[in-house]
């Protein structure tokens, strides 16, 4: 079943010609499933995945990791290929700055807010080996996306196939809008000179 669903989504992605590259920006509390869905979207949509989690172990501190991650992202944006991004998106300010960076590079940001029950998120976070204080601090810092950010809300309780269809629908919406526009042919106003 899973291969069929994934193949079905890939088939639709191949026929999808986006008018501009997209950046799928993952947002959610720790343990919500952001990383799981980001990796799955990256694999399914054949899109590069940029995450601070991969860079942090190779840098001396968190600030260095942020710097290197954003430099890496800036280089990938030059390719104009759609990307999946999981960086610091806990605050509206951070998301606004990231969205501006993406738009300036010619990308359309798609905020994907992964929601899950706080108790389930806490249990997942505990399995990662981080402290309760770390979780509590990240929860206090988190600012849910505002409706003006047009977030796509996913549930950490649903299957990946269901969530991928939701994302695919949002990615293909601009194309559908263009296809549904009525094109009025221009009238030729040229004057013939005798």
Phi, psi and omega in degrees: 000316184297316179298320179298313181297314180298317178297321178298316179294317179298322178301315180291327178294322180297326181273000183271114176250105183281142180286339175208156180292149180248152171240114177276110186257115183277133181224142176162169178286163177301137178082006182282339182111011181305310184295317179302308181293322179300314179296319180294317178297318179301313180293314184293316183268002179054047183243142176301146181242119180251119179219140178294334182299330179281336185265328184308316180295345184257007181236167185281334180202176184294322179298318177297319179297319178298315181299311181296319180299315181290327175295317178299315179299315180302320178293318179295326181295336178295338182284341184062022174268142177299145184226161172248130187236127173229089178237194180291104179236024185290330183248157177297323179299314179297319180292321179296316179297319178295316180298320178296316178301315181294314180297319178298334178269004177090015182260154172255113179286138174238105181283120179247109183262109180271115180254144174206164178301131182303325179293319178294320178297318180297318179298317178296318180298318179299320180296337180284350177090003180273159186283161176298323181296322178297314179299311181301318179296319179291325177294316179297325182284336186291131176242114182303147177302141177275154181301334178292342177277355181050054182288148170265120184265124175246151177258133176293356181266345183269162181289159178298319182302318179296316182292322180297323177296321178298313180296316179302319179299317180288326178291325183272351182303314180300323179295319179295322179297318179295317182294331182273351179291140176275126181262122179262120182295144178287142176275142179277113182258021182288147181254130178275133179258130181265000000 
